[in-house]
């Protein structure tokens, strides 16, 4: 459904925006059979081709330098368009060819004049008298045979005829980008509406975007319209206002369908409108005719994918096989679902029935200049874009080209101000103008994007700007994004650090005064930030790559996706290493290790934390050293080296206190409290966690506060204070949700589920555990997933769903083993032992508890050790009461030392066994 499908075709053989002194001869074709004239035209074309190829210029490049369309240059070289003297002189001046082309034009002009003189001397018949003017009924172009899709838009226009009895005239504007199918739609609609308008149908091209022609003068258009309805030229009024009045008076009471195609603006359209409410006017324009009073706008977007595919296969005259459907989908995607592009691409395929559709699409996908593939002898996507672009004033052309430099999918006024070096208010106005002209889209408020083919076109235009101009624009854009990301990072980073590459404050930047604002900005701009990072990688701008990776680290760690974070930090670390930037390398290695810790790759996380620690110490960067010590301690704790974890956490705490870094101190206290809980020193764990919580609240660090609340809840749960544990978990969960911290939310849900389980609310516990599991999987957090699976397995055990429990616990144990969490694996084995005991398999249960006991002692996890001993004792009690008593006494001793909630039940069971033994 091409945009300009109606006859006549676009006259792109005329120079674009040609001055008056070049225009008159530009529309004259070269005679095909006149020998001397043809020879002179061919000589001119041959010399033009020689000069152009000698200068290593394409037709497009030459056209842009001379101020014409590529199509016009093509016609000159093919001898299908007459050369003009201004073109010859301008080309001579550009190529420095003296008057070579001018002399050849003179030869052509002489031959053409002689040919005309000879024709005029031939005998002719007397011209008969001109007949009286006859009114025309319809000037509609032919209907579009291959019109496809647009059912909703078409019905909306057809319903417009039903509004003919309204008290005012019905005016509908169809606006959209070049090539979107505006003319095709209104032409097709007009043919279906024609019978309802017995007084005539008029189609008028207003030439807002016609190569080589200025927009039509409304006075001239009215003259043509008035003559078409039978008004004698001698009776035409002189002024625009008088002609408009005559036009309205002539149509009074009539039912006429008027199509005003390719309108420049409301001022051009307004005088052409009839006054009769029974008339229908359809206007097409590349601009949004906002100021046209009373008009119903119908913005036309690109085709939906299914309609685009139907149009392609229809025009290509193909019936796709099952294997072809993917190729068709990809072909129309590469065309940006733009009807003009689809039409031109499908036409190429239609003329080659032997071509394989998949191969054809693959070749188009890999074409370096996709726009050049979308053209025929007299139509091209790039030519249609040229007309819109050249109609812009210089400052908007500058903006449009610079949008082609932006590597991301969309842009806002702040980034626009940066890349174009313009004030923010002007950037906003300029974007709005391009939006009005359908050169950019606004998918969400105040965010703009280019259609894929317009993006490619803008990028091509930008390549003609000086290299230093493009480099400076890109530098400004990268500096803006880096600076604003660093500002956001100050609110999001739980371990703030001096940025490796502070950037100057841009002239305009959004106000990110709170964590919520920072998070919204990061989430919105994330695709652009990643695109900028990739751009810096491909264009050797290491400073910005390293700085962007560091500024995005906290957001990626908290929000994911972690696979992209891993790629980004790995690239930043390598770049920093190769460019001798040790601080940037240390930061990138540390951030990479933290993400790998989250994904469960603990071995590599340890390796990277140790490398970062070594670099920080070499740089005498004590804050970085403290951060690395803390990271290393965290991984040691997860992998079961609790003694090493305590040592590292205490070193980090000492360094933070030396540096008077209170936030770092709070983090170290929180980490140390977690390790103390695992080693069974619950009293100290409570003391450390409460100190951390107090510091976080003093610093107004709500994320740290949530972490500390959750840590305290775990301790109170172990000691049996389930009410306090539940309340603290609820507070933590609320904070995590307020902060949109999904990993923290998952942890809090899982912990709250465990409290529900021990207090007997099994249904509530299952619901919370399943929510946590879903979040962990969304975040690709394998350690969290393993813990949630284990919780669900234990719940299914209590609910006597042994089949499901067996599967859940097996998957949990496998994940724990895969990520190297021995303590988690010991916990999973204890849960599996409990399942086997429930299902009355005491021997297998006992063997499983023994495996758990060995692992728990290996990683020094006393609570897991006590659970394994108690489970073993309960299995032994069936056959060997004395052995059961020995195992249970060990468990009770550990429970009592820990102050664990299990102390009372284990002691009662021990008393019972001892009484039976006696």
N, C-alpha and C positions, 0 to 999 in steps of 0.2 A: 504494500500500500504506500507508494512513494509520495513524498510531500508535494512534488510538482508534477503529478501524473497527468494533468489535463493538458491539452494542446493550447497554444504552441509550446514547444520545449523552451527551456531557459536560453535566452540569446546570449550565451557566454562568449560568442565570437566577437563581442564588442568590448573595448577596453573599459575596465572598471573605474568609475568616477572620472572619466576622461574630461579634460577641459574642453570648452567649446571649440577651440581651434583644431582639435583632433577628432572631434565627433563625427562631422558630416560624412567622411568617406569610410568610416570604420565599419558600417553595416553593408558595404558593397561586396558581393561575392565575386570571385574571379571566374570569368566565363570558362566553361570546360572545353569549348570547341574552337575558340578564337585563337589561332596559332600564335601570332606575334605577342598578344597580350599574355597568353599562358606562358610562353617562353620567358618573357620579362619577369613575371611573378616567380617562376621557378629559379631564375638567376638570383633574385632578391632572397628567396628562401634558402638557397644553397649557401650564399655568403653569410646569412644570419646563423645557420647551423655551424658553419666553419668557425665563426668567431665565438659562438657560445661554447662549443666543445673544446676549442683551444683554451678558453678560460676555465675549463673544467666546471661548468655550471649546468645544473639541470634546468629544464624548462620552468619549473616552479621557482627556482632561485632567480633566474633571469626576470621572470614576471614580477617577482616581489621587488627587485631592484629598480625596474622601470616603472612600477606602479600600475601594472596590468594584471589580469587574471592569467593563470596557467593555460586555461582553455584558449585565450586569445593568442598566446604565443604558439600553441599547438596548431591553431588554424593558419597562422602565418607560415609556419614551416611546412604545412601540408598543402599550401596554395589553395586553401578553401576560403581564405579571407584576404581582401585587398590590403597591401601595405599602405600606410599613410606617411605623409611628409614629416609630421611631428615624431612619429615612431622612429623613422629612419634617422632623423637628426639626433634624437635622444640616445639611440643605440650607438651611433657613431661616437657621440661624446662619451658614453660609458666605456666602450671598448677602446677608445683612442684610435679609431680606424680612419681618421681624416674625414673625407666625405664619401667613402666607398658605398655605404648603404644609401646615402642621399642621392648619389648619381644613379644607382640602380632603381631607386624609386622614381627618379626623373624619367628613366627609360620606360618604366612601366606606365607612368602617367602619359607620356607621349604616345605609346602604343594604344593605350585605352582611348585617348582623345581622338586619334586617327580612326579607330574602329567605330566610335560613335558617329563621327562625321560621315563615314562611308554609309552607315545604316540610315542616317538622316537624308541622304541624297537619293535613296531608292524610292521609286514611285509608290505612293500610298493612296488608299481609298479615302474619300471624304468621310470625316467623322460624323456619324448620324447625330441628331439632336439628343441631348440627355433626357431620359424619361423622367417623369415626375417622381419625387421621392416616395418610396413605399416604406411603411412602418415595418420594422422587424418584429417577429414574435418571440424568438428565442435565440440567444447567443451562448447557450451553455456549451462547454466543451463536451466531448464524448464521455460516456460513463466509463468507470474503471472496471474492466472485465475481471481483473484478478483481485478485486477488493476483498479483503479478508479481515475478520475480527471487528473490533470496535462496536460490538452489538449494543452495549450500554450507551455509549456516546451517540450512536446513530439514532437510537430510540428517543433520546433526549431531544435531538434536533427535529425528528419527525413529529414529536408531540408539540413542537413549537407552532406547527400549523394550526393546532387546536386552539391556540391563544389568539387567533386572528379576530375574535369577537371582543377582545379586551378593549378598554377605552383608550389605550395607547398602542403605538406601533410596536411590533415584536422585533427586537434586535438581539442577536446572539453573536458573541465574539468567540472564535476558536483560536486560542493562542498556544504556542509551543515552540520548541527549538527547531532549528533548520533540519529538514528531513524527517520530521516526526509524522507527517501525513495529514497536515491540515487541509490542503487543497483537495486531496483525494477524498477526505471525509465529506467536506461540504459539497463537492461535485456529485458524489454518490447519493448523498441525501437530497440534493436538488433534483436529480432525475426521479427519485421516488416521490418527491413533493410536487413535481411539475403540474400534474393534472389538477391540483387544488388551486392553481393560480392561473386562471384562464386569460388574464390580461397581459401575460408575457413573463419572460425570464431573462434576466440580464446578468452576464458574467463580466466583471471589470477587473483587470489586473492593474493595481495601483503602483506597482513597480517600486515598493520600498526597498527591496533587495533584488534588483535585476542588474546583471552585469552591464556596465556601460551606459546605464540610463539613470537619470535622476528620478526621484519619486514623482509620480504623476501630479500635475497641477489640477486641483479640484475644478477650476474653471474650464480647463480643457476636457476633463472627464464629463462634466455636465453638458458641454457642447455635443460630445459624442452621444450621450444618452438622449438628449433632446432630439437630435437628428434621427436617432434610431426609432423614436416613437412618432416620426412624421413631421417634426417642426422643420421648416425651411431654414437653411443657414442664414438667409437674408433677414430672418426674423429673430435671430438670436440676440439677446441683450448683451451689453458690453461687460458689465461688472459681474463678479462672482455672486454677490447678494441677489441681483436680479435674475440670474440664471437659476440659482437655487430656488427662488420663489416660483419661477415658471415651472420648474421640475415638480415641486410640491403641488402646485395647482393642477398640472397636467395629470397627476396620478390620484387626485382626489376621488374617492369612491372606488378606486381600482383595486384589484387583487393581483399584485405583482410580486414576483420573487426576485430579489436583488442580491447578488453575491459580490462583495467587495473583497477581492483577494489581494494578499500581500500588502496590507495597509501599513503606512508609516506611523500613524498616530491619530488621535482623536480630531485634531484640527483638519486633517485631510478627509476624514470620514464624515464629520458632522454636516457639511453642506450637501452631501450626496443623499442624505436620508429623506425618504418620503414622509409625508405627514399622515397618510392614510393608515388607520389602525388595522386595515385588512391586508396590508403588505407585510412581507416577511423579509428581513435583512439578515444575511449571514456574512460575517466579517472574519477574515483570517489575518493573523499578524504574528510576527516573531516577538512582538512586544505585548505586555499586558496592558490593555487599553483601559487603565484604571479611571481616567477622566472622562470616558464616554458615558454620559448620563443615560440611565435607563437600560443599559445593555446587560444581558445575562452572560457572564463569562463561562466558558467551557475550556479549562486548561487541558491540553492534550499531552499526556505523558508517553514514554516509549511503550511498546506493546508488551503485554504480559507474555511470559515465556511460551505458553502453549499456543497463543495466537501468532507469536513470532515464528514458531516452528511450522505452523500450518501455512503461513505466508511463504516461507522459504521453500517448502516441498511443493507447493502449488506452482510457484514461479520457476522452480528448477525442473519441473515436470518429472518428479521422482515419486515413487511409492516406496518409502523407506522400509527396509527389512528390519527384523528385530535387532540386528547388529548395527543398523544405521541410525537408530534413534538417538543414541548417545552423541554421534557425530553431528546430527542436526541441532541438538540442544547446545553443543559447544559452539557450532558455527554462529548461531544467532546470539549466543552470549558474547562472542568476540565482536559481533556487530553492535553490541550494546543494546540489542532489541530495538534498534532504530530502523524504521521501515525503509528509508532510502538506502541505507547500507545493506540491508537484507535483500532489497530488490536488485541492487547492482551485483552483489555476490552470487545470488541465485541465478541471475542472467548468465553469468560466466559459466556456471555449471550446466545450465540448460543447453548451451551450445556445444557441450562436450559429453554426449551420452555415454562415451566409453570410460569416462573418468570415474574412479572409485570415490565414493562420497567421504569415506573415512580418511583416505589419503589426502584428498582435496582440503578437508578441514585441518588436518595436521600441518599441511604446507602453509595455509593461511595463518594458523596460530603462530608459526615460527617466522613469518615474514617480518623483516626489520622495519619496513615502512608500510604498515597496515592500511593507511589512508590511500596510498598510491594503488593498492589493490582494488580499491572501491571506486573505480571510475570507468566510464565508457567514453566514446568519442565526444559526446556533448553533455554528459552529466558526471558529476563527481561529488562525493561527500565533502572533500576538502574545498571544492569551489563554492559549495553552499555555505560552508563555514566562513570562507573568505568574505563573502558579501556581508555577513553579520559583523565580522571583525573590522573590516574597513569602514563600516558605518559608524564606528565608535570614535569619540574624540580621543586625542593622544593620551591623556592621563588614564582613560579606561582601557585603551590598548596596552598601556604599560602594566596596569593591574592584571589584565587577562593573561599576558605573557608570563608574569611573575607567578600567577597561580599554577602555571605549568611546571614551576620549579619545586613546588611543594611535594614532598615524597609521600605524604599521608593521604588517607581517604577523604578527609574533609577539613574545613578551616573555619575559624571564627574571626571576628573583627580584630581581636588583639594580635593574632598571628599575622593577619593581613597587614595591619599597621607596621609590624616588624619587617615583613618581607619586602614591603613597598616603601618603607621609610616615610610614611605619611601619618598625620595625626589620627587618633582613634576615631574622632567624629567623622572625618573625611573618609576613612576606611569603611565605616558603617554605611555612609551614603553611597559610596562607590559600589559596594557589594549589593546594595538594594537596587541600584541601577542595572547592574549585570543580571540580577534576578528578574527584574522587570522585562529585560530584553531576552530572557530565556537562554542566557549563556551560562548560567549556573542554576543549580537547584537548591532548595532549602528543605531538606528532609525533616529537620527539627528546628525549633525556633532559634534563630541567630547562628545556625551552623549551615555552612554552604559546601557544595561539592560540584565537581564537573562531571558531566557524562563521560564515560570511558573514552569515546572517540574525540570529544572536545578536549579532554585532558591530553591525549596524544597530539592533537593539533596545537594546543597551547605550548606544549613542551617543544614541538618542532619550531614554532615561532620564536621561542625563547633562545634556541640555539643560534639564532642570527644576531642576538645581542652580544656586545663585547664580552670576552671571557671574564674580565675583572668585574664587570657589572653583575654578571650572574654569580660570581664567587662572593661578592659583597652581600648580595641579597640572601644567599644561602647562609652565610655567616650570621647575618642578623637573625634569621629564622631559628637557627640552631641555638644561638645565644639566648633568644627569648624562651624557647622550650626548656633549655637547661636551667636557666635562672628560675623559672616558675616551678619546675619540678623540684629544684632544691628548696624553694620556699615551702612547697607542700610537704616535702620530706621532713622538715623540722617538726611538723605536727604529727607525722606518722611513725617516725623512727623511734624504736624503744631504746636504742643505744646511740644517741646523737653523736656525730663526729664531724670534725672540720672537713668540708668538701675538698676534694683533691684539686678541683679547678673552679674556684668561685668565679661567677660571671657578673659583669656590670649590670646594674638595674636597667631594664629596657624603659623606653619612654612611656609605654603603656603596658600594664599587666593587671590581671584580675586580683582583687583583694581576697587573699586566702588567710583570714584571721583566725579560723577555728579548724579543728580536726575534721569536722563534717564538711566544711568547704573544700579543704585539701583533698579529702577522699573523693568527693564528687568531681573535682577537677581532674584528679588522676584517673578516675574511672572513665570519664568522658574522653580525655586526651590520650588514653593508653595506646590505641591503634596508631595515632600520630607519633607518639614517643618511640614506639617500637620501629616504625617506619624510618624515623630520623636516625635511630641507632644503626639500622641496616644501611642507611644512606652513608653515614660516616664510615662504616666498615668498607663499603665499596669505593669510597672516594678519599680514602687515606686522610681522615681527619681524626686522629687518635685521641686528641685532648677531649673532644666532645663525646666520643664514644665512652671513654672511661668515666667522665663526669655524669653522663646520662645513666649509665649502668648503676653507679653508686646512688644517684638520686631516686632511681626507681626501685631499689632493692627492698626497702621496707614494704612498699605497696605490693610488690610481687610476692614477697614472703607471706604477707597476710591474706592476699586475695587470689594469688595464683594468676595464670597457670604456671606451675613449677617447671614444666619442661621448657617453656620459653625463658624462664628465669635462668635455668641452668645454661642454656645456649648463650644468653646474653652475657652472663658473668664469665663464662669460659672464654668467650671472644674478647671481653675486656681484659681479662688476666693475661691472655696471650699478647694482646696489643700492647699493654703496659710493659710486659717483659721485653718485647722487641724494640720498644721505643725508650727503654731505660727510664721508666717511671716507677720506682720501687714502691712508693706509697700507694699509687693507684693499683699496682699489682697486689700488694698486701690486702687492700680493701676488697678487690675483686675476688681474691682467693678466699678470704673470710666469708664473704657473702655467698659464694658458691658452696662452701662447706656447710653453711647454715641451711641452705635449701636442700642439699643432699641429706642432711640430718632429718629434715622433715619427710623426705621420701623414703627413709629407711636405709640409705646407703651409708652405714656408719663407718665402714672401713675407709672409704674415700673421704668422708667428713673429717675423720681424725687426721688423715694425711694432710689435708688442706689446712686445717686449723694449725697444725704444727708448722707448716711452711709459712703461713701468715705470721705466726708468733715469732719465727726466726727473722723474718723481714722487719717486723716492728722493732724487735730488739736491736737489729743492725742500724735502724734509723733513730734509735733512742726515743721512739714514740711510745711513751709509757701508757697513754690512754689506749692506743691500739693494742698494746701488750695485754692490758687488763681485759679488754674485750675478747681477745683470742684465748686467754686463759679460761675465761668464763665459758666460751663456746666449747673448748676442749673438755672442760669438766662436765658439761652437759652430756656430751657423747660418751664419756667414760661412765657416767652414771647409768645411761641407758644400756650400755653393753655389759654392765655387771661389775665394773671395777669401781666399787663404791669407795674404797680407801683412796684410790687415785682421784676420784671425783671430789672428795672432801678436801684433799690437799690443794687441788687446783682452785676450788671455790674460795678457800681461805686466802690463797695468794692474791686472787683477783680482788677480794674484799679489802685486803691490806693496801693494795695499790690504789683502789678507788678512794679510800680514806686519805691516803697520802696526797692524792691529787685534789682532795676536797670535792670529788664528783659524787654528789648525793644520789643522783639517779642511778649511777653505776653501783653505788653502795647498796641501794634498795634491791637492784637485780641480784647482786651477789648474796645478800641475805636471803632472798627468796629461793635461789638455787640451793644454798646451803641448807635451808629448812627442808627442802624436798629430799635431799640426800639423808639428812638426819632422820626423817620419817622412815625412809627405807631401811636404815641401819637399826631402827628400833628405838632411837633416843627421842621418844615422843615429846617429853617435857621441853627439851631444847628445841625441837622442831616447832612447837607452839610459840616459844619465846622468839625465835628467829622470824617466823612468819608474821607475828604481830608487830615486830619492829619494822619489817619490810612494808607491812600494810600502813603503818603510821607514816613512814617516809613518803610512800606513794601519795597518800592523802595530803600531806604537807605540800608536796610538789604539784598537786592537782593532776597527777598522772593516772587517768582512769583505767587505762589498759593494765598498767602495773597493779592497780588496786584490784582489778578483776582477777588477775593471776594470783595475788596473795589471798584473796577470799577463797578461791578454789583450793589452794594449797591448805589453808586452815580447815576447810570443810573435810578434806581427806583425812587430816589428823583426827578430827573429832569423830569421824566415822569409824576409824580404827579403834578409838577408845570407847565407842558405844554410845556417844552422845548424838543420836541420830536426828533429833529435832534441830539441834544447832547446826549439824552438818547440812540438813536439808535447807535451812534458812540461808546459810552462807552460799550454798550452791545456787539458790534462786537469785540472790543478789548478784553473784558473778554472771549468771546467765543473762540477766537484764542488762548489765553493763556491756557484755560482749555484743548483744543484739543492738544496743544503742550505738556502739562503735562499729557495727557491721563487721565484726571480727568472727568470721565463720569457723575458723579452727578453734578458737576459744569457746565459741558456742557449742561446737561438737563435744569438746572436753566436758563442759558443764552439764550438757544433756546426759552424757554417759555416766558422770558421777552422781547426778541426781537419780538416774535410773538405778544405780547400785543401792542408794539409800532406800528407794521405794522397794527394792527386792528384799532387803533385810528387815523391812518393817511390814512385809506381807502383802504389799500392793503389787502383785505379779503382773496384772494386766497393764497398769500404769508403767511399770518398769520395762515391759516389752515395747510399749509405744515409744518411750524415750530412747531406748537402745537402738531401735530401728531408725529413728530420726538421726541419731548420732552416726550410725553406720552410713546412711545416705550422704550425709555431709562429708564424712571422711572420704568416701569414694569419689564424690564430686571434686574434692581437693587433691585426690590421688595421694592421700596420707596413709601409707600401708601400715604403719605402726598403730595409728588410731583405728584403722579397720580391723586389725588383729584383736585389739582390746574390745571393740564393740562386738565382734563375732564371739569372743569368749564370754562376754556378758550374756549375750543371747543364748549361747549354749548352756550356760548354767541355769538360765530361766526355763529353757525347754526341759531341762532335767527335772526341775521342781514341778513342772507341769506334766511330767510323765510322758512327754513326747520324745522318747529315747532315740528314734531314728533321726529326727531333725537335730537333736542335741549332738549326736555322734558326728554328723556331717559338719555342723558349725564348729565344734571343738577341734576337729581334724584340720579344717581350713585355718582356724586361728593359730594352732600350733605350727602349721607349715609356714604361715606368714611370719610368725615370731622367729622361727629358725632362719627364714630367708633374709630377714633384716638384721639378724645377729643379736636379738634381744633375749639373752639367756634368762633373765629374771621373768620376762613375760612368758617364755616357754615353760618355765617351772610352774608359773601360775596356771597355764593352760593344762599342764599335766595333772596338777591337783584337781582341776575341774573335771578332767576326764576320769580320774580315779573316783571322784564322787559319783559321776554318771554310772560307772561300772558297778560301784557298790549299790546304788539305787536299783540297778537292773539285776542284782543278785549274782554278780560274778566276782566274788570276794578275792579269788586268787589273782585274776587279771587286774583287779583294782589295786591289790597290794603291790604287784609288780610296777604298776604305773606310779603309785605313790613313792616307791623307792627311787624311780627315775627322777621324780620331782625333788625328792630329798637331796639327791646327789647334786643336782643343778643349783638348788637353793643354797647349799653349803659352799658350792664353788663360787657363787657370786655374792656371798655374804648377805643373803636376804632372810633375816630371822623370822619374819612373819610367814613367808612361804615355807620355811623350814618347819615351823610349828604346825602349819596346816598339813604338811606331808606326814609329820610324825603322828598327829591325831588321826589322820585317815588310815595310816598303817595300823595303828592300835585298834581301830574299829574293825578292820579286817582280821587282825590276829585274834580278836576276842572270840571268834567263832571256833577256833581250834586250840589256841594257846593263850590262856588268860594271863599268865605270868609275863609272857613277852609283851602282851598288850599293855600291861601295867607299866612296864619299863619304858615303852615308847611314849605312853601318855604322860608319865611323870616328866619326861624331857620337854614335851609340848607345853605342859602347864607351867613349867619353870620359865620358858621363853615368854609365854603369854603374860605371866605375872611381871616379868621384867619390863615388858613393853607397855603394860597397862592396857592390854588389848581387850576388846569387847568379848572375845571368845573365852576369857578366863573362867567365868562362872560356869558355863555349860561344860567345859572340859573338866573342871574340878569336880562337878557333880558326877560326871561319868566315871572319873577316876575313883571317887568314893564308892560308887556302886560296884565297880570291878573289884576293888580291895575287899569289900564286904562279901562278895561272892567267893573270893579266894579264901577268905577266912572260914 
